């Protein structure tokens, strides 16, 4: 019950937002904050009360939806999804805090953001293929509207491109889901379908192809990524938080939760390629990020790049790699949200995002500059920060299964360090080039409230990764049992 | 032998026919009472709907007139769709038809189409099928040409009439050939002819029959009358014609295939698959180029005929039962979303520009239109999604490569359709309002229908369980 309540509170919040017709801006913002805090507090409660007990889906609820086909409303939380469930609630709250650049139609903005939150929470709690798909798509139109209405001048083509690409991916994936469910039963319960649902290897392969393609477009894995840059760059900052922090994980989570355990034999021949896709993401992301002149574009490519570690970890098929991948989903969300918010703060002060025009932030804005450095260090995988743990586990896992890909991924870390340090050198140090920056104030209390929790979590999870890993490990073992690995 | 049972079986048709005559009579004696005629027509459609619901609820079944006319769950289901669509159409047409001064005639024509369509779904005899199709089509020529203030209306009506006549003759020719070779027009007898290796005459008859039907459901390459007819027709007529008679024609085609030619399935599923692929691509590619919403929806209805034909292609192997369900579910889902989308034209206008900034000026209408557009794309959990999902399910079970290809084409076409449906959404959400492009003609009753349809389209996720159970127990097969 608590799972369902947590998922649908944002819907109530969205309706509340639309009903508050006469509220002024201040009241609207505080109400939205209040609404966004509820799912976060509930998931915090779940963590404290049930965190050690998330091997198989618990806190479940299930109703028959279409009983003749075994489709049901089945939700529940397991360790695979819980981290992202929590992060969805957290990043929505952060996005509400960070929505200082949105001034027009604020109530509608929050209402749409909450609908997106409903979809995200739902995906990470769904235990039924059709329900998973429904929630998966529920995020789509809100994101289209958030970018298309509140983005920058290039927003409209970016928004429709985003929609068409990801809708294509998810429709292809749907075809795979439907074939999987109808041919193995019919049954659409994820739990019951574990370990192949009695399909032959050939059938599994035929079904795995559309599901993998759909999920990889969503991630996006590198040859499918061309929709991403425009939409990342055009979004308002608070949308970026969700867009980069959560949405790619819908794809990677689908791989871990559905593709791998439900179609073990079907996915197996593609695993080396999945690992190669991961490496391609890491290296391509690093090279292209290196060439960017726009700070936001650089962060966007860095964000694509480090998604590669998740793919590598998933492909490894061993405990280390999958644990690393599940954790990297969360840590990647933390650091990329942090960096995107900081880019927004810096750009609002300097009036530009061109790296060449920035400089001397450390002197003028020590907090913002310092946290930018922290975020960049996190992205590099510096030990002591959470991303290090997850990337290290993914690479070690990947190396065990596919040595070549593992070594190349480790090389990717070096490349990442190069472009991030080069960026820091130009942005933080040196003389102040932008006249606007000379009198710039440091990040204010509102801005600090958005970034400090993320930075803190990066540090805390870096020192105590077991806080997260203990929750996810039992569920990862279930996946390993399904694929017969160790 | 005509018994009391026969009257009960024909009750929905009798009710709607009596009301259509009543409406016409009132028009003759008190032509100014437009409110009364519209109210009576709406009540008649509703009463028909209720009659069909009662028959379905008590599980009424029977076949009459020497097995030429059958009332089963399947037929009653489609009668519900026809009567329900007629109800909303009459509601939406009440004000507009009142202003033309010919409200009784217009409303009678709508109810007459409904009579034809409702008879059609019960026919088990090819000549009965032909008569019922004509009964549904001839009033619809007049409906399309009804708007005397617009030239396009007469033009559309004329085109529809000429092509419709050709289609009817082709259909009749096919029926006669099949009758000639089977010695009977009853589906049960025909099924004995369509076994084993088909004779050339039987094959020709089948091809002509399918071609005639393809005309009627505007499947490509027989679709070219559709955009002109729907653009010219009064909005409510276009909405009704794109939903009710079409659903009935698909239903009877399903019956002919499954009861009359079950053993020829490999041939007609292949034809359906090819027709489906061509129709989907043509409908969507042409819809992409339209800036007139009416015309865009006309091409969209062509594309949706293609989607339904994929379900026909899946009627083989393990996909037969699911394919029948898919046609039933899709027809209901499509009726809700397409009626709604057409009615919005009466509230806003037919130029895409009229939709600019609608979320700011009229949020309720804009949200409804957004729901219809998203449902037509197939975004879950709206009604259109369930229709498409069932078609893919049936396709996956069919075990035929050609059907898999058709399902793949359906997936691609769903994506192809995004730009034009979302073009409306973009105008409504992203653009600034422009004043004075068009004056909306719709009124309170239209708005009410739009809201009800939008809510039903959204809440379809709660009906899908019972609906699929109903479809599973429909009695066909």
Interface residues (C-beta under 8 A of the other chain):
Chain A: X64 X65 X66 X67 X68 X69 X130 X133 X134 X137 X138 X140 X141 X144 X145 X148 X149 X156 X160 X163 X164 X167 X168 X171 X172 X174 X175 X178 X179 X181 X182 X183 X186
Chain B: X322 X374 X377 X378 X379 X380 X381 X389 X392 X393 X396 X397 X407 X408 X411 X414 X415 X418 X419 X422 X426 X429 X430 X461 X464 X465 X468 X469 X472
